[in-house]
Amino acid sequence: QPQWEIEGRRLVGWEALLRWDSPTRGAVTPSDFIPVAEDIGLIHQLGQMVLEQACQEAVRWKERNLGEFLISVNLSARQFAIGDLATQIEAVLSATGLDPHCLELEITETVMVENPRRARDVLSELKRRGIRVAIDDFGTGYSSLSYLRRFPVGLLKIDRSFVEGLGVEDEDEIIVETVIRMAASLGLEVVAEGVETQEQVDMLKAFGCHYFQGFLHGHPVVPAAGRLLYEASLKDLLGLDLLEA
């Protein structure tokens, strides 16, 4: 799913989303198959596959002269808890040739709460290697200013449940504005998820939000369609025709 800069409407990155189209069950949602993968011990292989494919796709785009952009990949709590995560990720980057600065890993607040010492060590090592970390679904878990101050994260993603209330619920508007201003005071960037209306974009821009993603400017698409969308966004931005690589 594309991620857009609010100021200037520039396409700046993508979040890699996993989908399963089963020949017998039809479309199976991640909320159904991810917990099963965790329970039967396949989440590490699944996460490794997603990371490798996302990095490979980002490199293919660069080879098509589309430049560099950020690719965001979600990590489950169980992936984060076991093994030398930083070394494993560096191995994928080395094998695919993707610049570490082009990779962003998304974790939930739970990861930092369950084992703060390990979380701090792992996040510090990822940062040292040039990999950025984002806190996903911020506001739905154990939101705390203490770990935002102590742990080296670079970005907060505001959960869609708050964004969808903009212009409708005063409480959600207050929460979103507070999170954005708090993040700015800590030097963190913010992505708003689930944006579906221009009114929401206008409010987020007024609050100082940096980026957004959502159905307003991009449903999740397969990589081939994503490349076409990215090329089209560059044409709009630059006013140029891009040559096929």
BELPEKA-V820966 format. One record per backbone hydrogen bond with DSSP energy under -1.0 kcal/mol. NH is the residue of the N-H (numbers start at 0). CO is the residue of the C=O. If there is no record, write none. Layout:
NH,CO ; NH,CO
This chain:
2,12 ; 3,211 ; 4,9 ; 5,209 ; 11,2 ; 12,2 ; 13,69 ; 14,0 ; 15,71 ; 21,25 ; 25,21 ; 27,19 ; 31,28 ; 32,28 ; 33,29 ; 36,32 ; 37,33 ; 38,34 ; 39,35 ; 41,36 ; 42,36 ; 45,41 ; 46,42 ; 47,43 ; 48,44 ; 49,45 ; 50,46 ; 51,47 ; 52,48 ; 53,49 ; 54,50 ; 55,51 ; 56,52 ; 57,53 ; 58,54 ; 59,55 ; 60,56 ; 61,57 ; 62,58 ; 64,61 ; 65,60 ; 69,11 ; 70,101 ; 71,13 ; 72,103 ; 74,105 ; 79,75 ; 80,76 ; 84,82 ; 87,83 ; 88,84 ; 89,85 ; 90,86 ; 91,87 ; 92,88 ; 93,89 ; 94,90 ; 95,91 ; 96,92 ; 101,98 ; 102,99 ; 103,70 ; 104,131 ; 105,72 ; 106,133 ; 112,108 ; 113,109 ; 114,110 ; 118,114 ; 119,115 ; 120,116 ; 121,117 ; 122,118 ; 123,119 ; 124,120 ; 125,121 ; 126,122 ; 127,123 ; 128,124 ; 129,126 ; 130,125 ; 131,102 ; 133,104 ; 134,154 ; 135,106 ; 137,156 ; 139,136 ; 147,143 ; 148,144 ; 149,145 ; 150,146 ; 152,150 ; 153,132 ; 154,132 ; 155,188 ; 156,134 ; 157,190 ; 158,137 ; 161,158 ; 162,158 ; 163,159 ; 165,162 ; 167,164 ; 168,164 ; 172,168 ; 173,169 ; 174,170 ; 175,171 ; 176,172 ; 177,173 ; 178,174 ; 179,175 ; 180,176 ; 181,177 ; 182,178 ; 183,179 ; 184,180 ; 185,181 ; 186,183 ; 187,182 ; 188,153 ; 190,155 ; 191,210 ; 192,157 ; 194,212 ; 200,196 ; 201,197 ; 202,198 ; 203,199 ; 204,200 ; 205,201 ; 206,202 ; 208,203 ; 210,189 ; 211,3 ; 212,191 ; 215,194 ; 216,213 ; 225,221 ; 226,222 ; 227,223 ; 228,224 ; 229,225 ; 230,226 ; 231,227 ; 232,228 ; 233,229 ; 234,230 ; 235,231 ; 236,232 ; 237,233 ; 238,234
